[in-house]
Amino acid sequence: MSYFGQFEPLDEHNKQLQANVHPIDWRNPSPTGRYNLVVIGAGTAGLVTAAGAAGLGAKVALIERGLMGGDCLNVGCVPSKALISAARLAAAVREASQFGIHADPPTVDFAQVMRRMRRLRASISPHDSAQRFRELGVDVYFGQGTFTGSNSVEVGGQTLAFKKAIIATGARAAELPIPGLTEAGYLTNESLFSLTELPRRLLVIGGGPIGSEMAQAFARFGAQVTQIEMGPHILGREETDAALIVQASMRRDGVHFVLNAKVIRVEREGSDKVLVVDQQGEEKRIVGDEILVGIGRTPNLDGLGLESVGVKSHPQRGIEVNDHLRTTNPNIFAAGDACSQYKFTHAADFLARIVIQNALFMGRSKASALLIPWCTYTSPEIAHVGIFPGQAAQDGIELSSYTQPLAGVDRAILDSETEGFVRVHCAKGSDKILGATIVASHAGDMIGEIVMAMKHRIGLKKIASVIHPYPTRAEAIRKLGDQYNRTRLTPIVKSLFNAWLRWNR
């Protein structure tokens, strides 16, 4: 697998990135003695593990065959959010007239948008750099790490002895078994951010978070975007009404949806790429200039030699771990996308913290104890944490749900952003929060208050007593507390209040 194509174009910003995340003149150190911890993979999980362990005094080796910072820095969260911020600004200029502000329709300089992304990515990269981790006391090795025993790993022709090892190799875009796709050529998150010209017609396969975020962004840049999804709507993991709000917003931005459809093959017609889809028994042909595959992740397990050290794994699910993140080899742990169903940077971060405790200090911290929210950064955003109603029904859990539409929140009205809602699901007859969904322009920022309440067992009753600044969108959360309190005003309680007030007139 080649990683250096991700530095294209090799301008000053990508040269700076390369110098930080995989210096071409780097010389691996010579191992001296046994390591407390060898970490394979320098994405979020690996970096947090290595830095945390070294900070506690452990002798740590960090092995990376590709780019330090992993997907998040190089081809994931960082570059995608830079593009999304530019796309949001383009949309805001187009919509300015509703505020009485009249401007010429914006002209998007896509090459400049991408230069800005590369500049910002490079400016963030020193935090994940080889030099920084060497200064933290970590021995950084570039090359393929391969287990040669339950207490040894080989990299670059050298053998490193360890007490414990952590596999944090992450995941990559899945290769879809669609006939003709490879021959036609396609983009994934690993190649998308090397573009310098805006595709005139972009075909997006998959209605998940990556596909939806990029479909909307590229439509706002001016591309003709068609998104193909097997289900009845995009973002199928989310609550249906939440997903439909985002879908409607994307349609207004110009995204064309082909739903209930499956891509059965890809063809070439001259310079055109053609997706042949089966939509409920009818075959359709969709023509574009570029194809973006925004669905599926495959764990990076190749070359590790897992079988030789008794580490069980699955090609799709990744490395098998118990609740303490220990693999089937007691000396080897795993964290992040290589083993977790939650393929988020923040999840990898906190799984790494568990690994440090359990691998180095005989801890018993459990991954199942983590409360992991997520957010899809479309406009509006969708954020979620905890249980879904469908899941609750399957588990026999009765819920009471409270929804505050943004149309009833003054700040959302003033900002002309009334599409969306804040919703919490509580245990029936209680104010204990079991789950929440937010659809709003800054849902990812808002969900944190609910996550904190759930983590520390703060119910809606107490949230109602917390003064929120006016006017803010977060007031919607406090209004949910008011909704819950009104349910406590039963007819009996109300009659007692009335009797008391009559007596005190």
MOVENLIN-V911413 format. One line per field, one symbol per residue. ss: DSSP state (~ for helix, > for strand, _ for the rest). phi: phi as a letter, one per 20 degrees, with the letter a starting at -180 (. if undefined). burial: + if it has 16 or more other C-alpha atoms within 10 Angstrom, else -. A space follows every 10 residues. Layout:
ss: ???
phi: ???
burial: ???
//
This chain:
ss: ___~~~~___ _~~~~~~~~~ ~_________ ____>>>>>> ___~~~~~~~ ~~~~~____> >>>>_____~ ~~~~~_~~~~ ~~~~~~~~~~ ~~~~_~~~~_ _________~ ~~~~~~~~~~ ~~~~~~~~_~ ~~~~~___>> >>___>>>>_ _>>>>__>>> >>>>>>>___ >>>_____>_ ~~~~__>_~~ ~~________ >>>>>___~~ ~~~~~~~~~~ ~__>>>>>__ _________~ ~~~~~~~~~~ ~~___>>>__ >>>>>>>>>_ _>>>>>>>>_ _>>>>>>>_> >>>___>>>_ _____~~~~_ __>>___>>_ _____>____ _>>>_~~~__ ____~~~~~~ ~~~~~~~~~~ ~_____~~~_ ___>>>____ >>>>>>__~~ ~~~~____>> >>>>>~~~_~ ~~~~______ >>>>>>>___ __>>>>>>>> __~~~~~~~~ ~~~~~____~ ~~~~______ ____~~~~~~ ~~~~~~~___ ~~~~~~~~~~ ~~~__
phi: .edeffeefe efffffgffe eaffdfdffd fcneefbddd odegffffff fffffeofec dcdbeddfnm fgfeccgfff ffffffffff ffffefffen ddcfgfdeef ffgffggfff fffefgfdff ffffffneee ddqfecfdaf cbbdblnddd ebecccecem bcffefedgn ffffnbdcfe cgeefccfff cdddeodegf ffgfgfffff fofedcddcf efbflffefg ffffffffff fffofedddl ccfdaccdcm eedceedddl ndecdcdbec ddedbncdfe dfnemfffdm efbcgdfnff cefemeefdf ecdbbnffcd feecgffggf fffffgfffe clfcfdffef ddebbdefcf fdcbbmfdgf ffffemdedd dccdfffddg ffffelcefp adccddfgmb dfedabccda fcgffffgff gffffdldef gfffeefdgd ecffggffff ffgffffeef gfffffffff fffef
burial: -----++-+- --++-+++++ +++------- ---+++++++ ++++++++++ ++++---+++ ++++++++++ ++++++-+++ ++++-+++-+ +--+------ ---------+ --++++++++ ++--++++++ +-+---++++ ++++++++-+ +++++---++ ++++++++++ +++------+ +--+-+++++ ++++-+-++- ++++++++++ ++++++++++ ++++++++++ --++++-+-- -++++++-++ --++++++++ +++-++++-- --+++++++- -----+++-+ +++++-++++ +--+++--+- +-+----+++ +--+++++-- ++++++++++ --++++++++ ++++++++++ ----+-+--- --++++++++ +++++++++- -+------++ ++++++--++ ++----++++ +++++++--- ++++++++++ ++++-+++-+ +-++---+++ +-++---+-- --++++++++ ++++------ ---------- -----
//
